[in-house]
Amino acid sequence: MKVIVDYDRCIESGSCTRAAPEVFELRDDGFLYVLQEEPGEELRAAVEEAADLCPTAASALAADAVALAVEAVAVRWQYLEAAVRDVAAVEVRRCRGDAHTGIGGIAGTGR
């Protein structure tokens, strides 16, 4: 079993450290550290509980890591898609001539 942590999602809540202190450690610098990337099977239940308790689903076992990665890509895609829509809307207004004037045509030209 391999432990995966998405540090971009991790908010260092410490819930995983309480469930599996042999595997996760929240240090004085405020960052989460994985003490054992490949813990033994005897820690599987504790690691699974740690992953379940994570409020942002930042930690997972390798088997769950693919699902975690797919979800992360989907979220990032949504942000990218929204940004592209916003840029496209500005360009449409600019091309119509009303981006800054609020009316059709090019400001000051009468067109």
N, C-alpha and C positions, 0 to 999 in steps of 0.2 A: 504494500500500500504506500502511496506517495501523497504527501500533504502539499496542497497548493494554496497560496494566499494571493489574492488580487489586491496589492497594496494601494492601487488607485481607489478602490472601494472601501478599504479598511478605515474605520474611524477610531481604532484603538479603544474600543469600549471595554475590553478585558474579559468579555464573557467566555471567550475560548480559553483563556488562561485559568479560569476557575474550573472549567470542565476537564481540561487536559493540561495541567501544569508541567507535566513531563515533556510536553511537545511545544507548548506556546509560552512565551514570556513577554510581559509588558515591562519594559525597563524604565529607569528614571528619566531617560531622554524622551519618553513619551511614545516611543516606537515599539511596534510588535516584532518579536523575533521568533522564528521557527527553530526550536532547539534540535528537533529530529525531523528531517525531511522524509525519512522512510522509517517510521516507528514500527515496532513489531506488532504482530496480530493481537497480542494481549492488550494493546492500547486502542484497538479499532473502535470499540464502543465509546470510549472517551473522546476520540477524535470525531466520530460521527455526531456525538452530542455537541461538541464544540462547534462543528459546522452548522448544526441545527439551531444553536443558540445565537449565532452571529446575526446581529440586526441588519447587516447590509449584504449578507450572503457572500462575504469576501473570502471565506476559507472553505475548502472542499477537499475531498479525496480525489485522486487522479481520475477515477471513473466518473466523478461528477464534474471534473474540470472542463470537459468539452462542453457540457451544457452551460457552465458558468461563462466560458469564453463566447459562446454563441449569443448568450443574453447580453454580454457586454458590447459585442459588435452591434447587436440590434439597437441598443440604447444610443450608441454613438451614431449609428446611421440615422436615427430619428432626429438628433440634433443637427447633423449635416444636412438632411433633407429640409428641415425648417430654415436653416441658414440660406440654402440655395433658393428656396421660395422667396425669402425676404429680399435677396439680391435681385432676383428676377423681377419682383414687383417694383423695386426702385428703378431698374432699367426700363421697364415698360413705361413708367411715369416720365422718366427722363426723355425717352424717345417720343412720347406724345407731347412733350414740352411743358408738362405741368408739375415737374418734380419740385421746382422751387417757387414757381409763380402761382400755383394753385389754379391756373387757367390754361387752356390750350394755346399752343403756339410758342414761339421763342420770345422771351422777355425783351421788350423794347424794339421789336422789329415789325410789329403789327401783323405778323404771320401766324 
